Amino acid sequence: MKSGVIIYVTGNAPQDWTENDEADVRNLEAQADLIEIITTQTGHFDVLDAWRDLLSKGMSRVTFKMAVFGESGEIEFTGRELRLCG
């Protein structure tokens, strides 16, 4: 069974936030087959858009995780997690 993760990051992204920074975050979630990230500057339009994208790519288990941009501009996971399907 393939699994996907949606990481929803609240707060203002640092000015120098790029898709390369998102790649670093994806490496933190090694247990998932596919990861989608939502920030104010990059990523999907909203959670439903990311969820639909993961389902269309064959992910049968999708987990939603909350994170926030910390003072240093790094992503900090809040520990809040919800399984959307699977």
Residue frames as a rotation matrix with the C-alpha (Angstrom) as fourth column:
MET 1
0.588 0.809 0.000 0.00
0.809 -0.588 0.000 0.00
0.000 0.000 -1.000 0.00
LYS 2
-0.369 -0.704 0.607 1.49
0.680 -0.649 -0.339 3.34
0.633 0.288 0.718 -1.05
SER 3
0.342 0.450 -0.825 1.40
0.902 -0.404 0.153 6.19
-0.265 -0.796 -0.544 1.46
GLY 4
-0.130 -0.314 0.940 1.47
0.567 -0.802 -0.189 9.94
0.813 0.509 0.283 1.08
VAL 5
-0.145 0.018 -0.989 1.88
0.919 -0.367 -0.141 12.86
-0.366 -0.930 0.036 3.46
ILE 6
0.341 0.234 0.911 0.55
0.498 -0.866 0.036 16.40
0.797 0.441 -0.412 3.24
ILE 7
-0.327 -0.477 -0.815 2.54
0.932 -0.308 -0.193 18.89
-0.159 -0.823 0.546 5.31
TYR 8
0.500 0.576 0.647 0.64
0.592 -0.772 0.230 22.13
0.632 0.268 -0.727 5.90
VAL 9
-0.421 -0.773 -0.475 3.00
0.903 -0.306 -0.303 24.85
0.088 -0.556 0.827 7.13
THR 10
0.715 0.697 0.046 1.48
0.675 -0.706 0.213 27.93
0.181 -0.121 -0.976 8.77
GLY 11
0.407 -0.537 -0.738 3.13
0.304 -0.683 0.665 31.30
-0.861 -0.495 -0.115 9.27
ASN 12
0.867 -0.135 -0.480 5.12
-0.459 -0.591 -0.663 33.40
-0.194 0.795 -0.574 6.88
ALA 13
0.726 -0.644 0.240 7.80
0.685 0.708 -0.175 31.60
-0.057 0.291 0.955 4.93
PRO 14
0.047 -0.794 -0.607 11.25
0.320 -0.563 0.762 33.19
-0.946 -0.229 0.227 4.95
GLN 15
0.514 0.144 -0.846 11.93
-0.580 -0.669 -0.466 35.45
-0.632 0.730 -0.260 1.97
ASP 16
-0.321 -0.757 -0.569 14.55
-0.945 0.213 0.249 33.03
-0.068 0.617 -0.784 0.65
TRP 17
-0.130 0.362 0.923 12.26
-0.268 0.884 -0.384 29.95
-0.955 -0.297 -0.018 0.89
THR 18
-0.305 -0.043 -0.951 12.49
-0.952 -0.001 0.305 27.91
-0.014 0.999 -0.041 -2.31
GLU 19
0.749 0.562 -0.351 11.47
-0.602 0.798 -0.007 24.55
0.277 0.217 0.936 -3.66
ASN 20
-0.086 -0.849 -0.521 14.97
-0.146 0.528 -0.836 23.31
0.986 0.004 -0.169 -2.76
ASP 21
-0.709 -0.085 0.700 14.09
-0.686 -0.142 -0.713 23.94
0.159 -0.986 0.042 0.89
GLU 22
0.386 0.909 0.159 10.97
-0.915 0.399 -0.058 21.83
-0.116 -0.123 0.986 0.36
ALA 23
0.429 -0.303 -0.851 13.18
-0.321 0.829 -0.457 19.00
0.844 0.470 0.259 -0.90
ASP 24
-0.691 -0.709 0.141 15.02
-0.337 0.144 -0.931 19.05
0.639 -0.691 -0.338 2.43
VAL 25
-0.322 0.673 0.666 11.71
-0.903 -0.008 -0.429 18.73
-0.284 -0.740 0.610 4.29
ARG 26
0.600 0.556 -0.576 10.70
-0.733 0.670 -0.117 15.81
0.320 0.493 0.809 2.07
ASN 27
-0.164 -0.761 -0.627 13.84
-0.240 0.648 -0.723 13.98
0.957 0.032 -0.289 3.19
LEU 28
-0.725 -0.058 0.687 12.64
-0.684 -0.062 -0.727 14.21
0.085 -0.996 0.005 6.81
GLU 29
0.199 0.905 0.376 9.53
-0.810 0.368 -0.457 12.15
-0.552 -0.213 0.806 5.96
ALA 30
-0.660 -0.622 -0.420 11.26
-0.750 0.517 0.413 9.02
-0.040 0.588 -0.808 4.70
GLN 31
-0.716 0.394 0.577 8.37
0.083 0.868 -0.490 6.68
-0.693 -0.303 -0.654 5.61
ALA 32
0.366 0.901 -0.232 6.09
-0.129 -0.197 -0.972 8.13
-0.922 0.385 0.044 2.89
ASP 33
-0.012 -0.292 0.956 6.17
0.873 0.463 0.152 7.29
-0.487 0.837 0.249 -0.81
LEU 34
-0.272 0.004 0.962 5.12
0.687 -0.699 0.197 10.82
0.674 0.715 0.187 -1.82
ILE 35
-0.244 0.108 -0.964 5.01
0.838 -0.477 -0.266 14.12
-0.488 -0.872 0.026 0.08
GLU 36
0.048 0.316 0.948 3.17
0.671 -0.712 0.204 17.31
0.739 0.626 -0.247 -0.75
ILE 37
-0.526 -0.311 -0.791 3.94
0.806 -0.478 -0.349 20.57
-0.269 -0.822 0.502 1.07
ILE 38
0.385 0.677 0.627 1.70
0.722 -0.644 0.252 23.61
0.575 0.356 -0.737 1.41
THR 39
-0.406 -0.472 -0.783 3.26
0.804 -0.592 -0.060 26.97
-0.435 -0.653 0.620 2.37
THR 40
0.444 0.571 -0.691 2.41
0.217 -0.816 -0.535 30.59
-0.869 0.088 -0.486 1.65
GLN 41
0.055 -0.525 -0.849 5.01
-0.738 -0.594 0.320 30.74
-0.672 0.609 -0.420 -1.13
THR 42
-0.653 -0.347 -0.673 5.22
-0.721 0.556 0.414 27.27
0.230 0.756 -0.613 -2.65
GLY 43
-0.905 0.260 0.335 3.26
0.087 0.887 -0.453 24.07
-0.416 -0.381 -0.826 -2.86
HIS 44
-0.543 0.784 0.302 -0.38
0.786 0.348 0.511 23.36
0.296 0.515 -0.805 -3.52
PHE 45
-0.430 0.510 0.745 -3.25
-0.137 -0.853 0.504 25.82
0.893 0.115 0.436 -3.44
ASP 46
0.075 0.479 0.875 -4.96
-0.981 -0.121 0.150 24.07
0.178 -0.869 0.461 -0.52
VAL 47
-0.474 -0.259 0.841 -5.27
-0.608 0.787 -0.100 20.75
-0.636 -0.559 -0.531 1.33
LEU 48
0.483 0.755 0.443 -7.95
-0.144 0.568 -0.811 19.36
-0.864 0.327 0.383 -1.00
ASP 49
0.741 -0.296 -0.603 -5.77
-0.662 -0.164 -0.732 20.05
0.117 0.941 -0.317 -4.02
ALA 50
-0.344 -0.934 0.096 -2.83
-0.930 0.325 -0.171 18.19
0.129 -0.148 -0.981 -2.46
TRP 51
-0.273 0.333 0.902 -5.06
-0.434 0.795 -0.425 15.32
-0.859 -0.508 -0.072 -1.29
ARG 52
0.792 0.607 -0.063 -6.57
-0.282 0.272 -0.920 14.90
-0.542 0.747 0.386 -4.76
ASP 53
0.396 -0.737 -0.547 -3.09
-0.862 -0.094 -0.498 14.93
0.316 0.669 -0.673 -6.28
LEU 54
-0.564 -0.627 0.537 -1.87
-0.788 0.603 -0.124 12.18
-0.246 -0.493 -0.834 -3.95
LEU 55
0.080 0.689 0.720 -4.95
-0.233 0.716 -0.658 10.03
-0.969 -0.115 0.218 -4.60
SER 56
0.865 0.267 -0.425 -4.57
-0.443 0.006 -0.897 10.43
-0.237 0.964 0.124 -8.36
LYS 57
0.054 -0.929 -0.367 -0.97
-0.891 0.121 -0.437 9.19
0.450 0.351 -0.821 -8.06
GLY 58
0.175 0.126 -0.977 -2.09
-0.108 0.988 0.108 5.96
0.979 0.086 0.186 -6.37
MET 59
-0.850 -0.445 0.284 -1.59
-0.305 -0.025 -0.952 6.77
0.430 -0.895 -0.114 -2.69
SER 60
-0.050 0.877 -0.477 -4.06
0.255 0.473 0.843 4.70
0.966 -0.080 -0.247 -0.68
ARG 61
0.393 0.121 -0.912 -3.03
0.919 -0.065 0.388 6.00
-0.012 -0.991 -0.137 2.75
VAL 62
-0.063 -0.348 0.935 -2.74
0.366 -0.880 -0.303 9.78
0.928 0.323 0.183 3.19
THR 63
0.155 0.007 -0.988 -1.67
0.983 -0.105 0.154 11.52
-0.103 -0.994 -0.023 6.39
PHE 64
0.502 0.082 0.861 -1.99
0.262 -0.963 -0.061 15.25
0.824 0.256 -0.505 7.09
LYS 65
0.047 -0.566 -0.823 0.64
0.999 0.033 0.034 16.90
0.008 -0.824 0.567 9.33
MET 66
0.934 0.262 0.242 0.70
0.244 -0.965 0.100 20.44
0.260 -0.034 -0.965 10.71
ALA 67
-0.062 -0.964 -0.258 3.89
0.998 -0.062 -0.007 22.48
-0.009 -0.258 0.966 10.96
VAL 68
0.938 0.278 -0.207 4.86
0.291 -0.956 0.035 26.10
-0.188 -0.093 -0.978 11.49
PHE 69
0.274 -0.867 0.416 7.76
0.395 -0.294 -0.871 28.30
0.877 0.403 0.262 10.42
GLY 70
0.462 -0.186 -0.867 9.80
0.881 -0.015 0.473 28.95
-0.101 -0.982 0.157 13.56
GLU 71
0.778 -0.213 -0.591 11.72
0.004 -0.939 0.343 32.06
-0.628 -0.270 -0.730 14.55
SER 72
-0.218 -0.974 -0.058 14.79
-0.174 -0.019 0.985 30.87
-0.960 0.225 -0.165 12.63
GLY 73
-0.042 0.289 -0.956 12.75
-0.974 -0.227 -0.026 30.15
-0.224 0.930 0.291 9.49
GLU 74
-0.927 -0.295 -0.231 12.97
-0.333 0.932 0.145 26.39
0.173 0.211 -0.962 9.90
ILE 75
0.026 0.959 -0.283 9.90
-0.534 0.252 0.807 24.17
0.845 0.130 0.519 9.75
GLU 76
-0.884 -0.196 0.424 8.83
-0.467 0.377 -0.800 22.87
-0.003 -0.905 -0.425 13.15
PHE 77
-0.454 0.740 -0.496 6.27
0.129 0.606 0.785 20.07
0.882 0.293 -0.370 13.31
THR 78
-0.251 0.464 0.850 3.48
-0.847 -0.529 0.039 20.65
0.468 -0.710 0.526 15.83
GLY 79
-0.955 -0.087 0.282 2.80
-0.217 0.855 -0.470 16.98
-0.200 -0.511 -0.836 16.44
ARG 80
-0.018 1.000 0.010 -0.75
-0.487 0.000 -0.873 17.37
-0.873 -0.020 0.487 15.16
GLU 81
-0.909 -0.313 -0.275 -1.51
-0.403 0.497 0.768 14.65
-0.103 0.809 -0.578 12.67
LEU 82
0.070 0.977 0.202 -4.63
-0.590 0.204 -0.781 13.30
-0.805 -0.064 0.590 10.98
ARG 83
-0.824 -0.254 0.507 -5.06
0.206 0.698 0.685 10.32
-0.528 0.669 -0.523 8.70
LEU 84
-0.434 0.653 -0.620 -7.24
-0.782 -0.615 -0.100 11.41
-0.447 0.442 0.778 5.79
CYS 85
0.659 0.651 -0.377 -7.71
-0.750 0.610 -0.256 8.01
0.063 0.451 0.890 4.18
GLY 86
0.099 -0.598 -0.795 -6.38
-0.453 0.685 -0.571 4.47
0.886 0.416 -0.203 4.18
